[in-house]
Amino acid sequence: MKVLLKVEEIPLGSTVVKRSGSVPYVLRDRIVIGGGGRPQEIVAGPGTKFLFGDHGNITTVADHVEMLWEISMDDLTFWLEQQKEETP
């Protein structure tokens, strides 16, 4: 199932697709480069996230952009219940 939401509302680590696309991306807020000595971390700027593609491509997207979140019905139900509990 795909749900249209603003990037800022989609949990990090989720698989997303651009509204008019079909390529899946994983939503992240940081990049870690290097694994040997001291890995370097790059954190997305305010109001942005990173999109990681299957072939190693990385791009940025603004939080206000709507994307399609790929999620199962069970996971969506669980996420909605969490949102309900967190809302005062």
N, C-alpha and C positions, 0 to 999 in steps of 0.2 A: 504494500500500500504506500502511496505517496501523499504527504500532507504539505500544503503550501504555508510556510511561516517565514517571518523575518529571521535572518541569520542569528541575531542576538537571542532569539527564543529557542533555538535548536541546541541540544546538549552537545558539548565537545565530544569528539570521537565518533559522531554520527556520520552516516553516509548520506550525502546530498547530491542533487542534480540541479543544474541551472534550469530555470523555467522553460527555456526553449531548447534545451539540450538533452542528451542521453548519456553523457559521460559521467560516471560516478566519481565523487571526490569524498575525502574524509576531512571533516571540519576540525581544525586545531587552533590553539592560541599561541603556540610556540614551536620552534624548530630547534632540534639539538643536532649539532654538526660535530663529527669526530667521535671516536670511541676509545682511542688508545690512551693518550696522556690526559689531557684536560679538555673534555668536550665543551664546546661553545654553545650557548643558548641564545636564540633570537626570539624575542617576545613580540607578538603583533602589537602594533600601535593602538592607541585608544580608538574605539569605534570600528576596529577591523578584526578579521580572522584570516587564517591561512586555509587554503584548499589544497589538499594533497591528492594528486592524480595517481592512477595505477602505474604509469610509466615513469614515475619520478618527477613529474612536473609539479611545480608549486606556484600558486598565485594567491593574491589577496582579494578579499571581498569586504565591502562595507557591511556593518551590522544591520543597516536598515534595508538591505536588499532582500527580496523574497526569493527563497529557493525551495525546491521540493525535497522533503525529508523522507528517506526510505525507511519504513518502520513496520513491524508486524502489528497486528491488531492487539495482541496481548501486551506488547511493549508500549503501545500507544495508550492503552487503558491504564497501565501502571503509571506512566508519565503524567497522564491527566489527573489521576488520584493524588500524585505527589504535588502537582500544581495547586490542586484544590486545598490540600492541607497547608501549603505554604502561604496561601492568600489569606490575609487577615479579615 
